[in-house]
Amino acid sequence: MKKINVYLINGFLGSGKTTTLLKCMEYFKGKNKKYAIILNELGETNIEKHLFKDESLYELLNGCVCCSIKEDLRTTLDELAETLHKENIEVVLLEGTGVANPSEIMETFNEKQYREVFEIAESICLIDSLHFTEYTSIFSSSKEVRQLQKEQIENGTVLVLNKVDQLSSKLAIEKVEKRIRKLNAEAPLLYSNYGNGVTEYLESQQKNSKIKERSISGHHHHHHHHHIKAMKVEQTTAMTKRELRDFLKSNQDKLLRAKGTIKNSDDQSWYHFQYASGLLEWQKVNEYLPNRKGEIILIGERLSEKVTI
């Protein structure tokens, strides 16, 4: 029986994983290949669920599939194994949390009952080019963050240097690449904005798959990340974009990532927002959201339980 290809989408918080996942979905749709999505979130809520309407989606919330909810991943894979062939699923796309250790996800897929069904085709590692140097510096990041970046990059079969448009010069790009190559000298390195170029790479690999076979097993470190937490804050009153930015900046020393859905007091409309690397992006919600409260998910180190808006 032909094995189901699994594409792991890894990378630190705010590196562009979900954008890349959406592009991979469009790519496989264009190839008329049916896929299932496993989406892992540290928090108890999937703020971006609206992006996956009508998809075959398996949500793994409130923990990380590489450690605290590893058993949930096994349960999901058991369910998938039962329905794969009935539903003609050919591909699984798995987006880990921004603090997941890919090698431990690979270990689960390498367990006998799963390696007979699934095969990891690629471990795609997204790298935030603008903040990579900061995240790997002993002067500006914790030992845990540095270790996570190291593990994610070591276990990438393809590395995606994302947000390169935000680097100031060719020399800055070369400096980042040099540091990346100390961690993983062999994997192809793509220069990208918004995950562009990843699906073209996948297409080239499919064309060469008969020629080139690889064994993907992962570097087996066992480092966990209990210091990085996710918490939900409810928005009780509408706010402007400036007020949201001020709120996030007031917690910037502890924040690694934030996202959510809020009501804008300027036009009384709902907006989805993303906050990473000090940059805030938001987009108006098209669907009607009656009688709901705004939700903000904060992810970071040393977050206080008393954070309020």
C-alpha positions in Angstrom: 0.0 0.0 0.0 1.4 3.4 -1.0 2.4 5.5 2.0 0.9 9.0 2.6 3.3 11.9 2.2 3.5 14.1 5.3 4.8 17.7 5.1 5.9 19.2 8.4 5.9 23.0 8.6 8.1 24.1 11.4 9.7 27.4 12.5 9.9 29.7 15.4 7.0 31.9 16.5 6.0 34.5 13.9 8.2 33.0 11.1 5.3 32.6 8.6 4.2 29.0 9.0 0.5 29.5 8.5 1.0 31.7 5.4 3.2 28.9 4.0 0.6 26.2 5.0 -2.1 28.1 3.0 0.2 28.2 -0.1 0.8 24.5 0.2 -2.9 23.9 0.4 -3.4 25.8 -2.8 -0.6 23.9 -4.4 -2.0 20.5 -3.7 -5.5 21.7 -4.7 -4.0 22.6 -8.0 -2.6 19.1 -8.3 -6.0 17.6 -7.5 -4.6 15.9 -4.4 -6.8 15.6 -1.4 -5.1 16.6 1.8 -5.7 16.6 5.6 -4.4 19.3 7.9 -3.1 18.8 11.4 -2.9 22.2 13.1 -1.2 22.5 16.5 -1.7 25.5 18.8 -0.1 26.2 22.2 -3.3 28.0 23.3 -6.8 26.7 24.0 -8.3 28.5 21.0 -7.5 28.4 17.2 -8.0 32.0 16.3 -7.3 31.3 12.6 -9.9 28.6 12.2 -11.7 30.8 9.7 -8.9 30.2 7.3 -9.6 26.5 7.1 -13.4 26.4 6.4 -14.5 23.2 4.6 -11.1 21.6 5.0 -10.3 18.2 6.5 -8.9 19.8 9.7 -7.6 18.1 12.9 -7.0 20.6 15.7 -4.5 19.8 18.5 -4.9 22.6 21.0 -3.5 23.7 24.4 -0.1 22.1 24.1 2.6 21.0 21.8 2.6 17.7 19.8 6.3 17.2 20.4 5.8 16.8 24.1 2.8 17.7 26.3 0.1 16.5 23.9 2.1 13.9 22.0 -0.5 11.3 22.8 -3.1 13.5 21.1 -1.0 13.4 17.9 -1.0 9.6 18.1 -4.8 9.6 18.5 -5.2 11.9 15.5 -2.9 9.6 13.4 -4.9 6.6 14.4 -8.1 8.4 13.3 -6.4 9.4 10.0 -5.2 5.9 9.3 -8.8 4.7 9.6 -10.2 7.2 7.1 -7.3 8.0 4.7 -8.2 5.5 2.0 -12.0 5.9 2.4 -11.6 9.7 1.8 -8.8 9.3 -0.8 -6.4 11.5 1.2 -3.0 11.5 -0.4 -1.2 14.2 1.7 -1.0 15.3 5.3 0.1 18.9 6.1 1.2 19.3 9.7 1.9 22.8 11.2 3.6 22.6 14.6 3.6 25.3 17.2 6.3 27.9 17.0 8.1 26.1 19.8 7.8 22.5 18.5 10.9 20.3 18.3 10.5 18.7 14.8 12.7 15.7 15.7 10.2 14.5 18.3 7.3 14.8 15.9 9.4 12.7 13.5 10.0 10.1 16.2 6.2 9.7 16.5 5.8 9.2 12.8 8.7 6.7 12.9 6.9 4.4 15.4 6.1 1.1 13.7 2.3 1.5 13.4 2.7 5.0 11.8 5.7 4.4 9.5 3.8 1.7 7.8 1.2 4.3 6.8 2.9 7.7 6.7 6.2 9.0 5.2 7.7 12.4 6.0 8.3 13.9 2.6 9.7 17.2 3.8 10.4 19.1 7.0 10.0 22.7 6.0 11.7 25.1 8.4 10.6 28.8 8.2 13.2 31.3 9.6 12.4 34.9 10.5 15.3 36.6 8.8 14.8 39.9 10.5 15.0 38.5 14.0 17.1 35.4 13.6 20.3 37.0 14.8 18.5 38.3 17.9 16.9 34.9 18.7 20.2 33.2 18.5 22.3 35.7 20.4 23.3 35.0 24.0 22.9 38.7 24.7 19.3 39.1 23.6 17.5 35.8 24.0 17.1 33.0 26.5 19.0 29.7 26.3 15.6 28.0 25.6 14.8 30.2 22.6 18.3 29.7 21.2 18.0 25.9 21.6 14.6 25.8 19.9 16.0 27.7 16.9 18.9 25.3 16.7 16.7 22.2 16.8 14.2 23.5 14.3 16.9 24.4 11.7 18.9 21.3 12.3 15.8 19.2 11.4 14.8 21.1 8.3 15.1 19.2 5.0 14.5 22.6 3.3 15.2 26.0 5.0 13.1 29.0 4.1 14.7 32.3 4.9 11.5 34.3 5.1 10.9 38.1 5.2 14.1 38.8 3.4 12.6 42.1 2.1 13.0 43.4 5.7 16.7 42.9 5.8 18.6 46.1 5.0 21.3 44.8 2.6 22.8 41.9 0.8 25.5 41.8 3.5 22.8 41.4 6.2 21.4 38.5 4.3 24.8 36.9 4.0 25.5 37.2 7.7 22.2 35.5 8.5 22.9 32.7 6.0 26.4 32.2 7.5 24.9 31.6 11.0 22.2 29.3 9.6 24.8 27.2 7.7 26.6 26.6 11.0 23.5 24.7 12.2 22.5 23.0 8.9 25.1 23.1 6.1 23.3 20.7 3.7 19.6 21.5 3.4 18.5 23.7 0.4 18.1 27.4 1.5 15.3 29.4 -0.1 15.1 33.2 0.0 11.5 34.2 0.5 8.8 36.7 1.4 5.4 35.4 2.7 6.5 31.8 2.0 6.9 32.3 -1.7 9.1 29.7 -3.5 8.2 26.8 -1.2 5.6 25.2 -3.5 8.0 25.7 -6.5 10.6 23.8 -4.5 8.0 21.0 -3.7 7.2 20.8 -7.4 10.9 20.4 -8.3 11.3 17.7 -5.6 8.4 15.7 -7.0 9.9 15.8 -10.5 13.2 14.5 -9.1 11.7 12.0 -6.6 12.4 9.0 -8.8 16.1 10.0 -8.9 16.7 11.2 -5.4 15.7 9.3 -2.3 16.3 10.6 1.2 16.0 9.2 4.7 14.4 11.7 7.0 14.9 10.7 10.6 15.8 13.9 12.5 18.4 14.8 15.1 17.1 13.4 18.4 17.4 16.1 21.1 14.9 16.1 23.9 14.6 19.7 24.9 11.2 21.0 26.1 9.9 24.5 26.3 7.7 24.8 29.4 8.9 28.4 30.0 7.0 29.6 26.9 3.3 29.9 27.6 0.2 30.9 25.7 -2.6 32.8 27.4 -6.0 34.2 26.2 -7.1 37.8 27.0 -10.7 38.8 26.3 -11.4 42.2 24.8 -14.2 43.8 26.8 -14.5 47.1 24.9 -13.7 48.0 21.3 -10.4 49.6 20.6 -8.5 51.3 17.8 -5.5 49.9 16.0 -3.3 52.4 17.8 -4.6 51.2 21.2 -4.0 47.6 20.2 -0.4 48.4 19.1 0.2 50.3 22.4 -1.1 47.4 24.4 1.1 44.9 22.6 4.2 47.2 22.9 3.6 47.6 26.6 4.1 43.8 27.0 6.8 43.6 24.3 9.6 42.5 26.7 7.7 39.3 27.4 6.0 38.8 24.1 7.2 36.5 21.3 3.9 36.4 19.4 0.3 37.6 19.5 -2.8 37.1 17.4 -6.5 37.5 17.7 -9.8 38.9 16.7 -10.9 42.3 18.0 -13.6 44.9 17.5 -12.3 48.2 16.1 -13.9 51.2 17.8 -13.2 53.4 14.7 -15.7 51.6 12.4 -17.3 49.0 14.8 -16.0 46.2 12.5 -14.2 43.0 13.4 -10.5 42.5 12.5 -8.1 39.6 12.7 -4.6 40.6 13.6 -1.1 39.1 13.7 1.8 40.5 15.8 5.3 39.2 15.5 8.8 40.7 15.7 7.3 44.0 16.8 5.2 44.3 13.6 1.4 44.5 13.7 -0.8 43.4 10.7 -4.5 43.2 10.6 -7.3 42.5 8.2 -11.0 43.1 8.3 -13.3 40.1 8.9 -15.7 39.6 6.1 -18.0 37.1 7.9 -20.6 38.3 10.4 -19.6 37.7 14.1 -22.6 38.3 16.3 -22.6 38.5 20.1 -18.9 37.6 20.5 -16.1 39.0 22.5 -12.7 39.9 21.1 -9.9 37.4 21.9 -6.2 38.0 22.0 -3.7 35.1 22.3 -0.4 36.1 23.8 2.6 33.8 23.6 5.8 34.6 25.4 8.1 34.1 28.3 7.3 35.2 31.9 3.8 36.3 30.9 1.7 37.5 33.9 -1.7 36.0 34.5 -3.0 39.5 35.3 -2.6 40.9 31.8 -5.8 42.9 31.0 -6.8 45.3 28.2 
